[in-house]
């Protein structure tokens, strides 16, 4: 239950805010890429950038998690080698 309060509820509120934002912002705006231009609604463009930020944050968290697991494995091996040397 506590997990839902700290994770699920904020995500639900963020989703409802995104739906409200999308419903109120249907104006198309031009978006310039390096090679071209596309016209998208404000809500779609905002959603794309939020998704991009989420994916970048997720990638950085996963990279840190992999580094920590590697360090943890290394430290466990050191502990085992020291325990076997002491015995």
N, C-alpha and C positions, 0 to 999 in steps of 0.2 A: 504494500500500500504506500509506504514511504517512497519507494522507487517511482511509482506513478506520479506522486506529488512533485517530485523534483525533476523528473524527466518528461513524463507524459503530458502533464498539465501545461508546462511552458511550450512544448511543441504544438499542442492543440491550440493554444492561444496564438502562437505565431502563424499557424495555418489559417485560423479565422481572420487574423489581420491581413494576411496575404490575399485571401478571397475578397475581403472588403476593399482592399487597395486595387485589386484587379477589376472589380466591378465599377469602381469610380474613375479609373484611368484608362479609357479606351482610345485616347487620342493617338494617332500614328505620328511617329517622329522619325526623321532620317538618322541612320546610324552609319558612319563612315568606317569601313575597314581599310586596310592598306591597299587592297586591290579593287575595292568596289564600295557600293553603298546599298543599303537595304532599308526599307521602311517597316518599322515594327511598332506595335502599341507600347506605351510606356510600361504597362504591367508585365508584358512579356520580356522586355529588355531588362527590367528590374529583376525579374525572376531568373533570367539567365545569369546575371552578375551575382546574385545571391547563391545560385547553384555553383558557379565558378569559385566563389569564396569558400563555400562549404567543402568543395572537393580539394582545394588547396590546403585548407586547414586539416582535413582528414588525412591527406598525404603526409603532411608534416608530423601529425600525431603518430601515424603508423611508422614513419621513419624513426622517430624517437623510441617507439615501443620495440622495434627490431633491435636498435642499438642497446637498449636496456636489457633485453633478453640475452643478447650476445655477451654483455658484460656479466650478467648473472650466471650464465653457463661457465664462463671463464673463472669466476670467483668460486663456484662450486667445485670445479676441477682442482683449484688450488687448495681448497679445504680438504678434499679427499686425499690429495697427494701428501699434504702435511700430516694428516691423521695416520696414513699408512707409514710414513717415515718415522713417526713417533712410536708406533707400535712395535 
